[in-house]
Amino acid sequence: MALLLPSWAAAESALTLGPDEELAVGLGVAVGQSLYKDTGPDWTPFPAVSYESPRFYVRGLGAGWKFVNREALELSAFLAYDPTNFDHSDSDDPRLRALNNRTASLMGGLAGVLNTPVGGLQLSMAGDLLGRSSGWLGSAAYLYSFEPGETDLLEIVPEAGLRWTSANYTNYYYGVSRSEAAKSGLAPYTAGSTFSPYLGLTFDVCPDEHWEFILRGEMSFPGSEIRRSPMVDRNSALELATSVMYNF
């Protein structure tokens, strides 16, 4: 779900290709604690891509078209891959192994970025385009970027945010239908919409004008409708992601 918001640090550090273009490419890997019972950490390799032009962008697993692009304000329509999923074979709990899988999806919606002298505000709202959950996911985040010392070798970006998931979205990934309850022995559960806060911290290291190393950590706190699910046994989850990028 974090991938729906633009990668602010990566987008701002890419070098200029032409008068109006910036490009950085690389590879990354993320590892995160699963909220589902008796399920090990999720390891996910991903392409690390940042492309910026006056009208189009690619940021991580999302791409968009900017219909407003000013120094302090950006508004865009975007598509993004949402990796949220549940594979029953990943759990050691025999009850969860009897449940149906929940699959990742493609989200589409609107996003806004407001840059101020005291930080940046990012907002997004997106719907499930593939009909997996037929739900909606919203995000709001505040970020502040600073460079310690007198060089631009290191940029640090602390972040605080809030994610909202609609009832359809939350219930698809964390609800238990009556038919699933009959097979698994879990209690049936219908989840509603919920808010889930999170805290993030990004370190962006640029040893020279081309190479860039990014490390990001995030601690998320699932909302009450997720925590009550009989599929879930965590009140928080830690995710770490690192990537190596080459700026053209």
Helices and strands as residue ranges (DSSP letters): G 2-4, H 8-13, E 16-18, E 21-32, E 42-52, E 56-59, E 62-69, E 73-82, G 88-90, G 96-98, E 105-116, E 119-128, E 136-143, E 154-165, H 167-174, H 178-184, E 194-205, E 211-220, H 224-227, E 237-247
